[in-house]
Structures are given as C-alpha cells and as structure tokens.
Amino acid sequence: MSGSTKQSISIPDAHMQKNSYEYSRSYNGLNGQREMLFYIPGVDYNDKILNDLPLLQEMDPAKLVEMAISFDKSYSLSEVKQLTPSGLTQTWYWVDTYDNKKIYEPYIDGNGNKSYAIPHSESWAHGFGISPTEPAIEATEQPFLDALERGVQLKGNYHYDFKRIYNYLKKDKSKPDASDVRILGVVVTGTAEEFQVLSGKPYVRGITLGAVVDKY
C-alpha cells in the first residue's frame, strides 16, 4: 500500500523540457533514487507519456534494469503474468484503485490554460508484489485483499483510503474477491538487452526507468 512518509522531489529533465512536458522526473527525497512513474489507462496526459526504452541502448546490454510498465487497459493478474516475455521478471503489480477518474480529466486553470493530468510516482501507487522468500512464492491477489481488510477493520491511519478502495473493489458485493483486482501496470526486472523485446508491444502505454545504481 502507499502512504510512505518519504517525500518525492521533482528535478527538471532536459528532454522533457524541450518537448514541453507539464511535469518533471520524480526522485526519492531521502536517498535520491529515481522513482518510476505510472499512467492510468484512458487518462489524457496530452500525449506526454514517457518511453524510457531508448535509454537502455546507452547501457551495457548485460546491465540489470528495473522498469515500470503502464498498460493500455486493465488486465487480470493471470493475464498480466502472460504478457511480458520470458527472461523478464515481474516483481510488483499496480492495482486499479481509482474510483473517481473524472478528477484526472483536462481542465481550464486560473490563467485560462488547459491543464492535464500528471502521472503517479511510485510513492503514491497501490499494489502488491512477489514475496522475497526462497524459494519465491508466486504472487496472488489475496495478500492485497487481506491487507485491505485489515486496514478497514483497524480504523487507523489512512482508514479513509482503505475504505474507499475496499468499496470501489467490492461494488455491490459484501466484500471484494480476486476477480475484482484489476492490474494497470507492472514493475519488471531484467537486463537492458532483454527489455528491448518490449519495443512496440501494444499493451505498453508508458515505460519508465527506476533507480539507477551507476551511470549506464
């Protein structure tokens, strides 16, 4: 779940400034690491959606890479597991928790200019990932649903957010189940060379690079 106390900071990017992006790169305010960005399917970002795959051409092909893929639409977890080619490892799944997508529609600001939505940094995305145990335990929707249930029952910090997401997922049922968990994106790891197979894939709406240990 999101709600971390870390603070994101925005740093201008020369390429993004040249192409009139309305937002900047996000970095972790505590350790300076680049944060991945996520784009909600169907939301208008004024065609300003990042594709960081060309950056991988500047790297050693064997360099290990972490990237966030934003999908063209929502998918079930089983569908997502079949999407990315072998060789790439899915480590974290971004869940659709957006009960009011109207707030992301373009609007006219106080200066009379049209403003568009900006992507979410990883600090504010909700989802679940694979277990770090050995051997690795396959990711399922249930731990996410269990955490959501606990958050609703505890009535502590972020209770409103827990309750909002819980109600959005369950709709008119008594409680949400695995079929209600729709995936909007995924965090994937692999080598720079292995990621090149994602170029041109129709399900990839946006793809952003995560933390970088050393300069390519």
Beta strands, then each sheet from edge to edge (+ up, - down):
strand 1: 8-11
strand 2: 25-28
strand 3: 37-38
strand 4: 64-75
strand 5: 89-95
strand 6: 107-108
strand 7: 114-115
strand 8: 120-121
strand 9: 127-129
strand 10: 183-191
strand 11: 204-209
sheet 1: 1+ 2-
sheet 2: 3+ 8-
sheet 3: 9+ 5- 10+ 4- 11+
sheet 4: 6+ 7-
end
